[in-house]
């Protein structure tokens, strides 16, 4: 799949967005990251990985909303940001890895998240939110 496919299939489309929606998505991202932190404290690393990815996804949606787009595909969010914001490629690649981890945690039969993965995820999530706040011209 490529970005053109995302538009052609309707997985990405123009949308009129309220002005405060970008800030709300960043707030959602921070809330999910805080939930992930609580999961780590309770040694629920699988749930932490799901919450970390969810945090990243909400932060990434803030970029789409800023640009007047809606999504219907997680991978299309990643493809859009990767193409339109090359400075965020490091983060889109991280996000894609967490997307795959989330899938494995939710649907896989073998892999289990460990503390080190979750701790790294908390750091990566925080860094991604900070980078996206800069792109969206929001205070640090």
N, C-alpha and C positions, 0 to 999 in steps of 0.2 A: 504494500500500500504506500502511496505517496500523497503529498498534500493536495494535488489535483483530484485524486480519487476521493479525498475527504470532502472536498467541495461538491464534486459531481454526485456523490451519494447522499448529500445532505447531512453528513456527519459534522460538518462545519458550515455555518450559515450566518449571514449578517443578522443582527438583532439590535433593536433599540434598547439600551440599558440605562437604568436609573443611575444618577451620578454616584450614589453612595454604595453601589454594589461591589466596587473594587475593594473598598475598605472592609465591607462585610465579609468578603471572601478571605481577606488576610486575617480577619478576626476568627473566622472558621478554621483557617489553617493553624493559627496559634492554639486554638482550643483543642483541636485534634492532636497537636504535638504535646500539649500538656497532658492529655489523656494517655498518650504513649509513655510519657515520663512516669505516670502513675502505674502503668502496667509493668514497666521495668522495675520499679520499686517493689512491686508485688511478685516479681519473677515470672510474669506472664509474657514471655518474650514473643510468642506467636501473635498475641493480640497487639503487642507493641508494634510489631512490624506492619500489621494491617493499619493501625492508627498513624504510623509514620508515613506510609504511602498516601493515606487519605489526606493527611496534612499537606503533603507535597502537591497532590492533585488540586486541592482547593486553592493553594497559592498560585499554581499554574493557571487555573481558570481566571484568576484576577487579571492576568495579562490579556487573555482573550476578551474578557469583559471590557477592559480598558480600550481595546481595539474594536469594540462593537460586534463581537462574535459570540455565538453560542455553539456548544459542542454536543455531540451524541456518541463520542468515542474517546476513550482514554488515550489511545495511540495517536489520534488526530491532534489532541492537545500537544503532545510531545513533538509531533512532526511540525506543527505550526510554529511553536516556539523555537525549535531547532533551526528552522529556515529563516524566520523573521528576526530572530534575536541571536545572532551567532555568538555573542558574548556569554550567552546562557547555555551553550552546548554542554559544558562540563556538567551542569545541573540537569539538563534533559537526559543525559546518559545515565546519571545517577538515578534519576527518577524512573527511567525505564527499568533499571535493575531492581529497584524496589517494587515496581509494578509486577515484575515477574516473581519476586519473592512473595509478594502478597498472594499471587495466584497459587503458588506452591503451598503456602500456609493454608489457604482456604480450601483447595481442591486436591492437593497432593496426598500421598499416602506415606511418604518416607521422610522427607526433610523436616527438621524441626529447628526453629530459630534458637539461637543461643544468646547469652548475655552480651558478648562482644559485638554481635551484629546489631542488636538493639541499641546499645550505647552509641555505636557509630552512626546509626540511623538518626538518633536524636540530634547529633551534631550536624549531620548532613541536612536534616530537615530545617534546623535553625538557619544554617547558611543559605539554603535555597530560599527561605522566606525573606531573609535580609536582601538577597540579590534581586528578588522580584519586587520588593518594596522600592528599591532604587529605580528599577525599570518603570514602575507605576508612579514615580514621583511622590512617594509617601515618606513621611518622616521616619528616620531609623528607629 
